[in-house]
């Protein structure tokens, strides 16, 4: 198995797991306040990542001022605001609607990779992104035209979920702007620690007015799942995949996240799955097939981007 194929598998698993984040939190927010749930998720991740970080003998590389700004933006936008917007958005809208809105992620990541990372979009990549966006748009358009119901969703909830989409795109894309390549374990550990610190004051405040004994064992297990599988395993695999493929390519794979959410919404939450959901998902899968099976288009690796960014940063600092 080639490194590129393995990277595709890693990113695909990560996106499917992150797609389940919406479903799991539909249950969690019924019994746990938003900030407590987020803090517990990140604390669990830190308890796993810190010992692993020390055991592997990982070390922080020398970073420049711009890198610290990027780290903060990733944590604040991609972890802190993402969690807040997702969990509060889920209080106002359905998991299925959330999955549909999250289908905008490929377009947002593609735009970030083009404008911020200066990645070139070859014809195969453009074709794959076009099919993906077409599939996600079809879900949105047909859904609104055929099943519009003012009571079925909240505009505020949908706006919050869309803001979460932007946060996730920033989280997975901005790592490419770091001047020095970081190992996936290092990157994930830093993000989890920073997120835990950001949530801590708000979580403590909510804890003062909350009775933890009212939480069921199932919810504790789901919180454990969000910490281990979603925050640690999925993010590690995503970062490993991004070491091999470009952010523009990864943008197409993010479409698997809303597909995962839509399917799980139908299976677990028993929310209705319509023909246009299936049609849109087929277009998304076609887009992934086009971009991953094009041998003529070379993939811009993160190491190339890192080296270019590093040279630019060194020049600007001197």
N, C-alpha and C positions, 0 to 999 in steps of 0.2 A: 504494500500500500504506500503510495507516494505521500510526501508531507502535505501536499496541497489537498489531496483527497481526505487525509486525516483531519486537516483544518476545517474542511467543509462539514465533516461529521461532528466535530467538536462544536462548531458554531450552531449547527442545526439542533443538537441536543440542548445547548444553552438556551436557544430561543424557545424551544418547546417547554422547557422547564420554567423560564421566565413568564411564558404565556399562562402557566398554571398559577402564577402569583395572584392574578386577578380573582380566580375562582376560590383559591384558598382564603384570601382575605375577605371575600364575601361572608365567610363564616366567622373569621376572627373578629371583624369589627362589630359583630353583633354582641360580643361579650367583653372585648378589650378596647379601651380607648386608643386612639390613633397613635399618639406619641409613645405610650407604653409598649404597644405592639411593635413599633418600629425600633425602639431602643432594645427590646429583648432580642429581636432578630439580629441586630448588629452586635450585641454583646455575645450571643451564641457564636456568631461568625468569628469574633475576635478571640474567643476562648479556643477555637480550633486553629485559627491562622497564626496567632502569636507563637505557640509552642512549635508549630510546623516551621515557621520562619526561622526560629532559633535553632531547631534541629538540623535544618538544611544548611545552616551557616550563611544565610543570606546577609548581605550588607547593603546599606544605602549608598548609592553612587553619589559623586559630587554633582550638585545641581546648581543652576544659576537662578537668579531672582524670578525670571519668567516662569520657570518650572514650578515654583511654589505657588504662583498665581494660578497656573493651570490646574494644579492639584486641588487648590481650594475651590475653583470653579467646578471641577468635576464632582467633588464631594458635595458642595452646596447645591448645585443644580441637579446633578445626576443621582444623588443619594437622598439628601435632605428634602429638597423640593419635590423630587420624583415620588417619594413615599407619601408626603403630605397630600399632593395632588391626587395620587392614585387612591389612597384610602378615603379621603373625604369625597372624592368624585364617585367612588363606589357606593357611598351613602345616598347619592342622588340619582344614580342611573343604574341600568342593569349590566351584568357581566357581558352579555352578548353585545350590547351597544358599545361597551368599553372596548371589546375586541375589535369591533368595526372601526372605531376611532383610532385604535393603535395601529391599524393597517396603514396609517400615514407615515409610520416610522421609516420605511425604505426611502421615501422621497426626502424626508428631513435629513437623513444620514447622507444621502447622495449629494444634497445641496451643501452640507457642511464639508464633505470631503472635497467638493469642487472649489468652493470659495475660500475655505480656511486651510485645507491641506494641499491645494493646488494639484489634485490628482486629475489626470487626463481620463476622459471617458471615451474609450474606443467604441466601435460600432456594435460589437457583441455586448459590451457592458450597457450601452445605451438601450439596445434592444431588450435585454433582460430587465432593466429597470422600467422600461416602457410597459412591458407585459405585466410586471408586478404592480405598477401604479394603476394600470388599466383594470386589473383584477380588484384592487382595493377600492377604486372609484365605483366600479359596478356594484359592489356590495353596498356602498353608501347611497348611491343614486337610486337603485331599485328599492332599497330598503325604505327610503324616505317617500318614494312615489307610491309604493304599493301597500305599505303598512304604517302610514303616518298616523300616529295617535298622540295627541298632546299629553295624555296622562301616562304614556309609556316611558317617558324619559324626561330628564330635567336638563334645561339648557346650561345651567350652572355646572351640573355634574359632568356634562359632555365637554365643556370648556376646560374644566379641571383635568380631565383625562387627556385632552389634547396637550395641555401644558406638561403633563407627565411624559408624553411622547417626546416632546422637545428635550426634556431633561434626560431621558434615556439615550437619545441620539447624541447629545453632548457628552454623556458619560463614556460611551463606547468609541467616540470619534476623537475627542480631545487628547486622549493618551498618545496619539500620534504626534502631537506637538511638543512633547517632552524632548529636550535636547539630547539626553542620554537614554539609550534603550534600557528599559526596566524589565526584569523578569516578571511573568504573570503573578507569581506568589507575592512578590514585593508590591506590585501595583494594587492587588486585591487587598492586602493587609493594610496598606496606607488608607485606601478608600473606606474600609470598614471602621478603622480606628477614628478617622476624622468624622465619619457619619455618626458614630456612637457618641462622640464628644458634642456634636451639634445638637443631638436629640436629648442628651442627658438632663439639662435644666428643665425642659418642658415635661419630660417623662417623670421627673421627681415631683413636679407640681401636680400632675395628674394622679400620681401614686398617693399623695396625701389625702385625696378624696375618693379613693377607690378601694373596694373590698376584693382582694385577690381570691378569697375562698369561694366566690360565686362563679369562678371560671371552671368550666367542665374539663375533664381529662382530654377529650378530643381536641379542644382548642389548644391546650398545651402542646399536644403532639403536632398540630398544624404549625404552631409557632416554631417548634423545633425544625420542622420541614423547611420553613422559609429561611431559617438561619443556615442550615446545613446544605440543602440541595440548591436553593435559589441564590443565596448570598455568597456561599463559598464555592460549591462545585460548578454551578452555571457560569459565574463570573470568571473563575479560573479558566474554564474551557474556552470561554469567549476571548479572553485575553491571549490565551495560547494560540487560538486560531488567527487572531489579528497580527501575530508575529509573522505569519506566512502570507496571508492574503491582504489586499488593500481594503481600506474603509469603504470604498465604493462597491467592491464585491460583497463585503459583509453586509452592506445596506440591503442587498437583495434578500439575504438570508433572514434578516429581521422580520420579513413578511411571514415567517413561520410562527412568530409569536402570536399575532392575531388569529391565525388559523388554529393554533393550539387553544386559544381562549374560546373561540367560537365553538369548536368541537366539544371541549370540556363543558361549556355552558349548556349545550344540548344534552350531553350524557349525564352530567352530575346535577346540574341545576334544573334540568328539564325545560330549558327555555327553547322556544320554537326555532328550528333550523329550516330555512326556506331554500328554494332552488337557486336563488341568486347568490346565496352564501357559497353553495357548492360550485357554481359557475365561476365566481370570483376566485375561489381557492384553486381551481384548475388552472386559471390564468397565472396565478402566482407561482404554482409549481412549474408551469411551462417557462416562466421567466428564469427560475433557478436553473432549469435544465439547459437553457440557452447559454447562460453565462458560465456555467461550470464545464460545459463540453466544448468550448471554443478553444481549439489548440493554436489558432493563429494569433490570438491576442495575448500579449505578455502581461503578467500580473505584476503590479508595482508592490513590492514588499515593504513591510514596515521598516526594515533595516535601512533601505534606501531613503525612505522619508526621514527617518531619524537622523541619518548622516547629513542630509541636505539641511534639515532644520537646525542641527547642531552647528554646522558651518555658518549658517545665517546668524544664529544667536551669538556665536563667538565674535563674529565680525561686528555685530551691533553693540556688543559689550566693550569692545576694545577701542 
